Every structure is written in structure tokens, then in C-alpha cells.
Amino acid sequence: MHLASSTLWAVVVLLLFSMAEMRRAGRGKGLKAVRNGLARDRWRGNRRHGRSGAARLLPPNCTESLQSRDVFLDCQERGLISIPSSRSWSKEPKHLLLARNRIRILRDGAFAGFEGLKSLDLQQNQISVVEEEAFRGLWRLKTLLLQHNKLAMVSEEALIPMPNLQYLRLYDNPWNCGCTLESLVQTLQVPSNRHLANHARCTEPLRLKGKKLKQLDTEFLCQDSDQGPPQGDQTDPSEPGKPSGIQGKPDATVSCHAYLYPEPRLDCSRRDLTEVPSGIPDDIVHMDLSHNSIRQLRARDFHEARSLRTLNLKDNDLEHMEKGSLSGLLHLHEMDLSDNNLHFVQHGVLEDLYFLSLLKLGGNPWVCNYSIHYMVYWLRLHPGVRMSGLQCRSPVQHMGERVEKYVDSYYRTCPKEAQRSQEEHEELGDTDPELWESLLEVQGTLEENPEPSHLRGPQKYQIIRLS
């Protein structure tokens, strides 16, 4: 009996000891679990919950944003060599931005899972191959950007999965306009496809170099590529589409990079441009021409840019703006002319800018003489314009003075000073003699009507009182 009791106590002690060890092990595992949990929490901080509720990891450095209730997946300039997985979003994206990566090939089914896309931006990659089923499933896609790549040929079948495509950009690719491109060219030339590949041009063969795909005669695409250019169509290989010996303006679609989202934008900055390029798409809203070497704005430079709202001309060598150089910019809201070489703005240049609200003028050597008055009068007639940087650089006695203050002081002393300032007029040299004579003629009435005669409208009617 005593032996059985001792055995029972021994078993109880062993059980208690085992339970204590298990509790100690449990505490150790609990601490480890806490550490693992913190690590998981940190990892989950970089994740998003997918549509199914499962956590999904975004591609490296890609970002999501919501604009006008549409989800944008921005993977631009991330060094990607392939299309990110469709399991990469927190909400189904409508716009996928993949510009400025290193993608070379679009393989069949590359966009599987992206069936809800409205736009796809693949410009400025190194794409040379598009397989026939690459865009399979993208039946909602309306905009496809493939400009600035290395495409020489794309099959017509590649466009079939996108029946709702409205905008297709293919320019600045080395298109080989031979037999293999015949079906694509025929598709692009269908009247209902008027917004597809408008600016794409042939690079090869030589006889078709510079020709637009939309204007090719498909009957001649399969001709022997060794044949020379047709009679009367001699082209200069260095200037596609231009007759030999004639140098045309740079083409905006080749010299600049266009982006459609979030708004149509044309980036022409730092392109060594010496003039405003031609062929500005009429839907562009923002245009950046900063940090170039443009010395002059010519008449009708922006006549195609009907939708432009912001124009950046900062840090050029701009010296002169012709009358009519800004004509047509009826919707322009912001313009940056800072850090140029402007001495004054010619009369009439700003007359089309009805809705301008911001004008940057700093960093220019403004000369405070009679030629600067037009700028001040225009600004006073448009009080809603926020202006900055309009300060006299010369002559020395007005250096650093606000131009508006100079103009006010000019008219306070004008009747006496203007009569004995012919020498100053000759020193300035750039004052229009006709304007000077007009000033001398009306100086007796300046206090009643301080606006120069060249700014007043012509008198159309003469009132004669009959007694």
C-alpha cells in the first residue's frame, strides 16, 4: 500500500514538472511569435488587400492613385523589363503607366488580368516585338501609347483584341514599310480609325523614308525595296518628308515626349531646340519648352495648340516675340517667360490671352523706356493676372525699380521731361520713332488721357453738330 502511494506521488510530481516545462516552452514560443508578428506587420505595411481579400504585394516602387474615381497604377521609370503581375493592385486599375522602362518584348497574354484597363502607356521603352496575342482581353482599352520604341513591324492581328481603341500613338519607331506591314497600314487607313497612328512614318526602305503610314499607297508596299524613290519625290534622308535642300522645323512628335495622363502634356524641355517645334497635337493641355535655346517666337508658332492651358518657356535665349506669336492661345491660363533675354514685349503680342491668370517674368533684362509701357497697360487692363518679376534692369537710374512705378513716375514728369529727353531717346535706340513723335504730339493732353496714341483705337466716326 505504501509502495503504491509512493508511486502515485512520483507520477504526480513528474506530471507537474512536465507541465512546468511546457509552460516555459510556451512562453518562449510566445515571444518568438510576437517578434515574428512584428516582422509580418512590417511586411504587410508594404502590401495591399486585393479584391478577394488576400494581401497582395505591389511591384517595386509602383504607386496607386485615385483620380476622377479611376485607379492609376504608376510604374513609370522603375527599370522594369516585363509587365508586372495583375495581382499587384489593391483595386482594379483603369490606367496602367509603364513609360520609361526597359521592356523589350510584349508576349502573348502579357496583360492577362488587366481586362478593365482604359489606357495603357508603354512609350519610351525598348519594345521591338509585339506578339499577336499580347493585348488579349483588353477589349475596354481606348488609348494605347507605343511611341518612342524600336518597333519595325506589328501585325494587324495585334489590334483585333482592342475593338474600342480610339487613340493609338506609334510615331518615333523605325517602321519597315514593306509587305509585312501591309495589313496594319490598311487597318490604320480605315476612315473610322482617324485617330490611330497619325504621325507614324516609315524609316525603311529608302524610297518611302519619311512617308506617313496613313498616307502610303498599299499597292506599292511590296515593290522591290531596291527601287529608288519615285520621280518627283526626292527626299532628304536627314529630314524625313522634306524636299532636298529645305530645312524644316523640328517635329514635336519626334523631338518631344507626349503624355496623356493625368492630362495631355508635351515635354520638350532640354531638347536643344532653337525654335518652337511644329505638329503640336491639338489636345495638348500643358507644354514644357524650358531649358532650350529658342531666341524668337514667330507668328503662328502655337496656332495648332488650341487647348493649351500652361506654357513654360523658362530659361531659353528668348529675345523677341513677334506679333501673332501667341495667337490662338485663347485658353492659356499660365505662362512662364522667366530667365530669358527679353527687353520689352512688342505691342499686340498679348492680345489673345483673354484668360491668362499667371505670368512669370523674372530674370529678364527689362529696359525701362517707352517700349515697356505696353506691358504695363496690358496688365492694368487685366487685373486678374498675377504677375511676378517685372523689374527694371536698365537704365542705371531705374535699376531694381518696379516697372509699374517707373511708368507712373514717367507720366508725372512727362510734360517737362519728354521735351528735353531727345538725347535719351537716341541713346536708347530701340524706341520706335513714330511712337516718340506721337508722344510729343499729345503731351499737352497726357493728363486727361495718359495712354499713348498707338494704344488707342482709331477714331472710326466723326461727330459733326449741325446748327
C-alpha positions as CSV (number, residue, x, y, z in Angstrom):
1,M,0.0,0.0,0.0
2,H,2.8,2.3,1.0
3,L,4.6,1.4,-2.2
4,A,1.6,2.2,-4.4
5,S,1.1,5.6,-2.6
6,S,4.8,6.5,-3.3
7,T,4.5,5.5,-6.9
8,L,1.4,7.7,-7.3
9,W,3.1,10.7,-5.8
10,A,6.1,10.2,-8.1
11,V,3.8,10.2,-11.1
12,V,2.1,13.4,-9.9
13,V,5.4,15.1,-9.4
14,L,6.6,14.1,-12.9
15,L,3.3,15.4,-14.4
16,L,3.7,18.7,-12.6
17,F,7.3,19.0,-13.8
18,S,6.4,18.3,-17.4
19,M,3.6,20.9,-17.3
20,A,6.0,23.5,-15.9
21,E,8.5,22.8,-18.8
22,M,5.7,23.0,-21.3
23,R,4.6,26.4,-19.9
24,R,8.2,27.6,-20.1
25,A,8.4,26.4,-23.7
26,G,5.1,28.1,-24.4
27,R,6.4,31.4,-23.1
28,G,9.5,31.1,-25.3
29,K,7.4,30.4,-28.4
30,G,5.1,33.3,-27.5
31,L,8.0,35.8,-27.5
32,K,9.2,34.4,-30.8
33,A,5.7,34.6,-32.1
34,V,5.5,38.3,-31.1
35,R,8.7,39.0,-32.9
36,N,7.5,37.2,-36.0
37,G,4.3,39.0,-35.8
38,L,6.1,42.4,-35.8
39,A,8.1,41.3,-38.8
40,R,4.9,40.3,-40.5
41,D,3.3,43.6,-39.7
42,R,6.2,45.5,-41.2
43,W,6.0,43.4,-44.3
44,R,2.3,43.9,-44.5
45,G,2.8,47.6,-44.4
46,N,4.1,47.4,-47.9
47,R,1.1,45.2,-49.0
48,R,-2.4,45.9,-50.2
49,H,-5.6,43.8,-49.9
50,G,-6.8,42.5,-53.2
51,R,-10.3,42.2,-54.5
52,S,-10.6,38.7,-53.0
53,G,-9.4,39.9,-49.6
54,A,-6.0,38.3,-49.8
55,A,-2.9,40.5,-49.3
56,R,-1.1,41.3,-52.5
57,L,2.4,42.9,-52.8
58,L,2.8,45.8,-55.2
59,P,5.6,45.8,-57.7
60,P,8.8,47.6,-56.6
61,N,8.2,51.3,-56.2
62,C,4.9,51.3,-58.1
63,T,2.3,53.6,-56.7
64,E,-1.5,53.7,-56.9
65,S,-3.6,56.9,-57.0
66,L,-7.3,57.7,-57.5
67,Q,-8.3,60.4,-59.9
68,S,-11.9,61.0,-61.1
69,R,-12.8,57.7,-59.5
70,D,-10.4,55.8,-61.7
71,V,-7.4,53.9,-60.2
72,F,-4.0,54.7,-61.8
73,L,-1.2,52.2,-61.4
74,D,2.0,54.2,-61.9
75,C,5.1,52.1,-62.7
76,Q,7.0,54.7,-64.8
77,E,10.7,54.8,-64.8
78,R,11.2,51.8,-62.5
79,G,13.7,49.8,-64.6
80,L,11.1,47.1,-65.3
81,I,11.9,44.5,-68.0
82,S,8.5,42.9,-68.0
83,I,4.8,43.6,-67.3
84,P,4.0,43.5,-63.6
85,S,1.6,40.8,-62.4
86,S,-2.1,41.6,-62.5
87,R,-2.2,40.6,-58.8
88,S,-0.4,43.8,-58.0
89,W,-3.2,46.2,-57.3
90,S,-5.4,47.0,-54.3
91,K,-8.3,48.0,-56.6
92,E,-8.7,47.1,-60.3
93,P,-6.7,49.7,-62.2
94,K,-8.2,51.6,-65.1
95,H,-4.9,53.2,-66.3
96,L,-1.5,51.4,-66.3
97,L,1.6,53.7,-66.8
98,L,4.7,51.9,-67.8
99,A,6.6,54.6,-69.6
100,R,10.4,54.9,-69.5
101,N,11.3,51.3,-68.5
102,R,13.4,48.6,-70.3
103,I,10.7,46.4,-71.7
104,R,11.8,44.7,-75.0
105,I,9.0,42.2,-75.8
106,L,5.3,42.1,-75.3
107,R,4.4,38.4,-75.2
108,D,1.1,36.7,-75.7
109,G,-1.2,37.2,-72.7
110,A,1.1,39.8,-71.2
111,F,-1.8,41.8,-69.8
112,A,-3.9,38.9,-68.6
113,G,-5.9,40.1,-65.6
114,F,-5.9,43.7,-66.7
115,E,-9.1,43.4,-68.6
116,G,-10.6,46.6,-67.1
117,L,-7.9,48.9,-68.5
118,K,-9.0,52.1,-70.3
119,S,-5.5,53.3,-71.1
120,L,-2.0,51.7,-71.4
121,D,1.2,53.8,-71.6
122,L,4.2,51.9,-72.9
123,Q,6.1,54.8,-74.5
124,Q,9.9,55.2,-74.2
125,N,10.7,51.6,-73.6
126,Q,12.8,49.4,-75.9
127,I,9.9,47.3,-77.4
128,S,10.8,45.7,-80.7
129,V,8.4,42.7,-80.7
130,V,4.7,42.7,-80.1
131,E,3.2,39.1,-80.4
132,E,-0.2,38.7,-81.9
133,E,-2.0,37.9,-78.6
134,A,-0.1,40.4,-76.5
135,F,-3.2,42.6,-75.9
136,R,-5.6,39.7,-75.5
137,G,-8.5,40.6,-73.2
138,L,-8.1,44.4,-73.4
139,W,-11.5,44.9,-75.1
140,R,-12.2,48.1,-72.9
141,L,-8.9,49.8,-73.9
142,K,-9.4,53.2,-75.5
143,T,-5.8,54.6,-75.5
144,L,-2.5,52.8,-76.3
145,L,0.8,54.7,-76.4
146,L,3.7,52.9,-78.1
147,Q,5.7,55.9,-79.4
148,H,9.4,56.2,-78.9
149,N,10.2,52.5,-79.1
150,K,12.0,50.2,-81.5
151,L,9.1,48.7,-83.5
152,A,9.7,48.0,-87.1
153,M,6.6,45.8,-87.6
154,V,3.4,45.0,-85.9
155,S,0.7,42.6,-87.2
156,E,-2.8,43.8,-87.8
157,E,-3.9,40.8,-85.6
158,A,-2.4,42.6,-82.6
159,L,-5.1,45.3,-82.7
160,I,-8.0,42.8,-83.0
161,P,-8.4,42.3,-79.2
162,M,-9.0,46.1,-78.8
163,P,-12.2,46.9,-80.7
164,N,-12.8,50.1,-78.7
165,L,-9.4,51.6,-79.3
166,Q,-9.7,55.3,-80.1
167,Y,-6.2,56.7,-79.7
168,L,-3.0,54.9,-80.9
169,R,0.4,56.5,-81.0
170,L,3.2,54.8,-82.9
171,Y,5.5,57.6,-84.0
172,D,9.2,57.6,-83.5
173,N,9.6,53.9,-84.3
174,P,11.8,52.5,-87.1
175,W,8.9,51.3,-89.2
176,N,9.9,49.0,-92.1
177,C,7.2,49.8,-94.7
178,G,7.3,46.5,-96.7
179,C,4.9,43.7,-97.4
180,T,4.8,42.6,-93.7
181,L,3.3,46.0,-92.8
182,E,0.6,46.0,-95.5
183,S,-2.3,44.7,-93.3
184,L,-1.5,47.2,-90.5
185,V,-1.4,50.1,-92.9
186,Q,-4.7,49.1,-94.4
187,T,-6.3,49.0,-91.0
188,L,-4.9,52.4,-90.0
189,Q,-6.3,53.9,-93.2
190,V,-9.9,52.9,-92.5
191,P,-11.8,56.2,-92.1
192,S,-13.2,55.2,-88.7
193,N,-9.6,54.9,-87.4
194,R,-8.8,58.5,-88.0
195,H,-7.1,58.9,-84.5
196,L,-4.8,55.9,-84.9
197,A,-1.1,56.4,-85.6
198,N,-1.5,59.8,-87.3
199,H,2.2,60.7,-87.1
200,A,4.0,57.4,-87.6
201,R,6.5,57.5,-90.5
202,C,8.5,54.9,-92.5
203,T,12.2,54.5,-91.8
204,E,12.8,51.8,-94.4
205,P,13.0,51.3,-97.4
206,L,14.8,54.4,-98.5
207,R,12.2,55.2,-101.2
208,L,9.5,55.5,-98.6
209,K,11.6,57.1,-95.8
210,G,9.7,59.9,-94.1
211,K,6.3,58.9,-95.5
212,K,3.4,58.7,-93.1
213,L,1.8,55.3,-92.7
214,K,-1.6,56.8,-93.0
215,Q,-0.7,58.2,-96.5
216,L,1.0,55.1,-98.0
217,D,-0.4,53.5,-101.2
218,T,-0.5,49.9,-100.1
219,E,-0.2,48.8,-103.7
220,F,3.4,49.8,-103.7
221,L,4.4,48.4,-100.3
222,C,5.5,45.0,-101.8
223,Q,7.6,46.6,-104.6
224,D,11.3,45.7,-104.7
225,S,12.9,47.7,-101.8
226,D,16.0,48.3,-104.1
227,Q,14.0,50.6,-106.4
228,G,14.8,54.2,-105.9
229,P,12.3,56.9,-104.9
230,P,9.6,57.7,-107.5
231,Q,10.2,60.6,-109.8
232,G,9.4,64.0,-108.3
233,D,9.6,62.6,-104.8
234,Q,13.2,63.2,-103.9
235,T,13.6,63.4,-100.2
236,D,16.4,64.3,-97.9
237,P,17.1,61.3,-95.6
238,S,18.3,63.7,-92.8
239,E,14.9,65.5,-92.9
240,P,12.1,63.0,-93.5
241,G,9.3,64.2,-95.7
242,K,11.1,67.4,-96.7
243,P,12.4,68.1,-100.2
244,S,16.1,68.0,-100.5
245,G,17.8,71.3,-99.6
246,I,14.9,72.6,-97.5
247,Q,15.3,72.6,-93.7
248,G,12.0,72.4,-91.9
249,K,11.1,73.0,-88.3
250,P,11.6,70.1,-85.8
251,D,8.5,67.9,-85.4
252,A,7.0,67.9,-81.9
253,T,6.1,64.3,-82.1
254,V,9.7,63.3,-82.6
255,S,11.5,65.9,-80.6
256,C,9.2,65.8,-77.5
257,H,7.6,63.2,-75.3
258,A,3.8,63.3,-75.0
259,Y,1.8,62.0,-72.0
260,L,-1.9,61.6,-71.8
261,Y,-2.5,61.1,-68.1
262,P,-3.5,62.7,-65.8
263,E,-3.8,65.4,-68.6
264,P,-2.3,65.6,-72.1
265,R,1.2,67.0,-71.7
266,L,4.1,67.6,-74.1
267,D,7.6,67.6,-72.6
268,C,10.0,69.4,-74.9
269,S,12.4,70.5,-72.1
270,R,16.2,70.1,-72.6
271,R,16.0,69.1,-76.2
272,D,18.4,71.6,-77.7
273,L,15.6,73.3,-79.6
274,T,16.3,76.6,-81.3
275,E,12.6,77.2,-82.3
276,V,9.2,76.0,-81.4
277,P,8.5,72.6,-83.0
278,S,5.7,72.1,-85.4
279,G,3.0,69.5,-85.3
280,I,1.9,70.2,-81.7
281,P,-1.1,67.9,-81.1
282,D,-4.3,69.9,-80.7
283,D,-5.3,68.2,-77.5
284,I,-2.2,69.1,-75.5
285,V,-3.0,71.0,-72.3
286,H,0.5,71.5,-70.8
287,M,3.6,72.2,-72.8
288,D,7.1,72.5,-71.4
289,L,9.7,74.2,-73.6
290,S,12.1,75.2,-70.8
291,H,15.9,74.9,-70.9
292,N,16.3,75.2,-74.6
293,S,17.9,77.7,-76.9
294,I,14.9,79.4,-78.5
295,R,15.6,83.0,-79.4
296,Q,12.4,84.1,-81.1
297,L,8.7,83.3,-81.1
298,R,7.3,83.6,-84.6
299,A,3.8,84.2,-85.8
300,R,1.6,81.2,-85.6
301,D,4.1,79.1,-83.6
302,F,1.2,77.9,-81.4
303,H,-1.7,78.1,-83.8
304,E,-2.2,74.3,-83.5
305,A,-2.2,74.3,-79.7
306,R,-5.8,75.3,-79.3
307,S,-6.2,73.5,-75.9
308,L,-3.1,74.8,-74.3
309,R,-3.5,76.0,-70.7
310,T,0.1,76.2,-69.4
311,L,3.1,77.2,-71.4
312,N,6.6,77.0,-69.9
313,L,9.4,78.9,-71.8
314,K,11.7,79.4,-68.9
315,D,15.4,79.5,-69.4
316,N,15.7,80.0,-73.1
317,D,17.5,82.7,-75.0
318,L,14.3,84.5,-75.9
319,E,14.9,88.0,-77.2
320,H,11.9,88.7,-79.4
321,M,8.2,87.7,-79.6
322,E,6.6,88.6,-82.9
323,K,3.1,89.9,-83.1
324,G,0.8,86.9,-83.5
325,S,3.3,84.5,-81.9
326,L,0.7,83.7,-79.2
327,S,-2.3,83.9,-81.4
328,G,-4.9,81.2,-80.8
329,L,-4.0,80.6,-77.2
330,L,-7.4,81.6,-76.0
331,H,-7.5,79.1,-73.2
332,L,-4.0,79.8,-71.8
333,H,-4.0,80.2,-68.0
334,E,-0.3,80.2,-67.1
335,M,2.8,81.3,-68.9
336,D,6.4,81.3,-67.7
337,L,8.8,83.7,-69.6
338,S,11.4,83.9,-66.8
339,D,15.1,83.7,-67.2
340,N,15.3,84.9,-70.8
341,N,16.7,87.9,-72.6
342,L,13.6,90.0,-73.1
343,H,14.0,93.8,-73.0
344,F,10.3,94.5,-73.7
345,V,7.2,92.9,-75.3
346,Q,6.1,94.2,-78.6
347,H,2.7,95.9,-78.8
348,G,-0.1,93.5,-79.6
349,V,1.6,90.2,-78.6
350,L,-0.6,89.6,-75.5
351,E,-3.9,90.4,-77.0
352,D,-5.2,86.8,-77.4
353,L,-4.6,85.9,-73.8
354,Y,-8.1,86.6,-72.5
355,F,-8.0,84.0,-69.7
356,L,-4.4,84.3,-68.5
357,S,-4.1,84.3,-64.7
358,L,-0.4,83.8,-64.0
359,L,2.5,85.4,-65.8
360,K,6.2,84.9,-64.7
361,L,8.6,87.5,-66.0
362,G,11.6,87.4,-63.6
363,G,15.2,87.1,-64.7
364,N,14.8,89.2,-67.9
365,P,16.8,92.4,-68.6
366,W,13.7,94.7,-68.8
367,V,14.6,98.1,-70.2
368,C,12.5,100.9,-68.6
369,N,11.9,103.2,-71.6
370,Y,8.8,103.9,-73.6
371,S,8.8,100.4,-75.2
372,I,8.0,98.8,-71.8
373,H,4.7,100.8,-71.4
374,Y,2.6,98.4,-73.4
375,M,3.2,95.6,-70.9
376,V,2.1,97.8,-68.0
377,Y,-1.0,99.0,-69.9
378,W,-2.0,95.4,-70.7
379,L,-1.6,94.3,-67.1
380,R,-3.7,97.2,-65.9
381,L,-6.5,96.2,-68.3
382,H,-6.3,92.6,-67.0
383,P,-6.3,93.0,-63.2
384,G,-7.0,89.2,-62.7
385,V,-3.4,88.4,-63.9
386,R,-1.0,87.6,-61.1
387,M,2.4,88.8,-62.4
388,S,5.9,88.5,-60.9
389,G,9.4,89.6,-61.8
390,L,8.7,92.8,-63.8
391,Q,11.6,95.0,-62.7
392,C,13.8,97.5,-64.5
393,R,17.3,96.3,-65.3
394,S,18.3,99.4,-67.1
395,P,18.9,102.3,-67.4
396,V,21.0,102.6,-64.2
397,Q,18.8,105.3,-62.6
398,H,15.9,102.8,-62.6
399,M,17.7,99.6,-61.9
400,G,15.7,97.4,-59.5
401,E,12.7,99.6,-59.7
402,R,9.3,98.1,-60.4
403,V,8.3,98.8,-64.0
404,E,4.8,100.0,-62.9
405,K,6.4,102.5,-60.6
406,Y,8.6,103.7,-63.4
407,V,5.6,104.2,-65.8
408,D,3.7,106.2,-63.1
409,S,6.7,108.4,-62.4
410,Y,7.2,108.8,-66.2
411,Y,3.8,110.5,-66.6
412,R,4.1,112.6,-63.5
413,T,7.1,114.3,-65.0
414,C,6.4,113.7,-68.7
415,P,5.4,117.2,-70.0
416,K,8.7,118.7,-69.0
417,E,11.0,115.7,-69.2
418,A,9.8,114.4,-72.6
419,Q,10.7,117.8,-74.3
420,R,14.3,117.6,-73.2
421,S,14.9,113.8,-73.5
422,Q,15.6,113.6,-77.2
423,E,19.2,112.7,-76.3
424,E,18.0,109.9,-74.0
425,H,15.8,108.7,-76.9
426,E,18.8,108.5,-79.2
427,E,20.8,106.6,-76.5
428,L,18.1,104.0,-76.1
429,G,18.0,103.4,-79.8
430,D,15.2,100.7,-79.6
431,T,12.4,103.1,-79.1
432,D,10.1,103.4,-82.1
433,P,10.5,106.9,-83.6
434,E,6.8,107.0,-84.7
435,L,5.8,106.3,-81.1
436,W,8.1,109.1,-79.9
437,E,6.6,111.6,-82.3
438,S,3.1,110.5,-81.3
439,L,4.0,111.2,-77.7
440,L,5.3,114.7,-78.4
441,E,2.1,115.5,-80.4
442,V,-0.2,114.5,-77.5
443,Q,1.8,115.6,-74.5
444,G,-0.4,118.5,-74.0
445,T,-3.3,116.2,-73.3
446,L,-1.5,113.5,-71.3
447,E,-3.0,114.4,-68.0
448,E,-6.5,113.8,-69.5
449,N,-5.6,110.6,-71.4
450,P,-2.3,109.1,-70.3
451,E,-2.5,106.2,-72.7
452,P,-0.2,106.6,-75.8
453,S,-1.8,107.3,-79.1
454,H,-0.6,104.0,-80.6
455,L,-2.6,102.1,-78.0
456,R,-5.9,104.0,-78.5
457,G,-8.2,102.6,-81.1
458,P,-8.6,104.6,-84.4
459,Q,-11.4,107.0,-84.5
460,K,-14.0,105.4,-86.8
461,Y,-16.7,108.1,-86.6
462,Q,-16.6,111.9,-86.6
463,I,-19.5,113.7,-84.9
464,I,-20.5,116.9,-86.6
465,R,-23.0,119.2,-84.9
466,L,-25.4,120.9,-87.3
467,S,-26.7,124.3,-86.1
